[in-house]
Amino acid sequence: MKKTKEMLDMEPSGPLMADVAKLAGVAISTVSRALANPGRVNEKTRAKIDDAAKQLGYTPNAMARGLRVGKSNVIMIVLPGSLYHGASQIVPQVLQAINVSLLESGYTLMIANLARDEASERHILNLAFGGTARGTIILASKLPEVDGRSLAHAGLPIVSMLLDMSASGVPSVVTNDREAVRAATAELIRLGHRRFFYLAGPEGNYHDIERFGGVLEAFQAAGLPETAVVRSGGKLDYQQSFEIGLRAAEEFVRLGYKPTAVIATSDDMAISFMSRIGEMGFGVPEDISIVSFDGSPVCAFCFPPLSTIEQPVEEMGKAAVAMLLDAIEKTGEPAPARRVIPSRLIIRKSMAMPRVGFHTSL
């Protein structure tokens, strides 16, 4: 069979597409489709091709294919995981901001995934190595990597948003997590709070490290010991924030000497926590003050309205698009490795001075 230009463009140095086709027992054109447009090949055939490619160590030449599709106007966005259960409520806002900016520049947004399991990771990589996209924005998560293939090696410009990967060479647009939480903690200390309850994301996560670091820095500035905060959580991912809040409420009610202020590292955690402790008879802010992180619009409609650190998602989305298009079009000076856009504290009725005498076990 005579190879098309598309097939030749995807050939690597080493094992050839024909070798993969032979081992998988399919036509070369089927291998080409599986790599460039996985959705056009049935799952069983795709699995055979994936197995053959892994066995041979075959990787498509994404750089060569990128030249062929140089006019592509598709920008792929990689999500941190499911949007449907406990995911940060600001992700739809982020997508909207990015989409508007891309449309204004003549580009189209393509959502690559709604999960981050192995099958989804492989699909993202197939899209990237197959030349479908011109560039990639990745939200609040690490680069996909499966079977020795990484998005970093797909020959595409990449910008990380909400997660700082600049130290690894990936240009990043982030907010000032640490400084913002430090300011919120300092405000609670100013109100008179001296015992705190911290609702944590997964231990070791970039956001949790930065945000808890802000709490400790505020303590140090105020002369408070680290023992002034009780940490809750640390085991579940941010996609499970509602569950983190519910578990934290159960833990809070068992504490004998209760904190008077809660710092939640996502709005979802704070909302579920506030709902559950209300059912248990605790009042906000009469018994406990609460502040959270993200700034999702629903916070204004909680009861009481929830204080939150609002991330500048629209500005961040525009900055991420601008940084990516600069890398694609090479229209100016090289983009900075890292851009920080400050968040702002919105104080609502969930924060107040601590009630005198709220120290006993219930």
Summary of the structure (lengths in Angstrom):
residues: 362
radius of gyration: 24.1
end to end distance: 78.6
largest distance: 84.1
contacts: 1269
relative contact order: 0.12
helix: 46%
strand: 15%
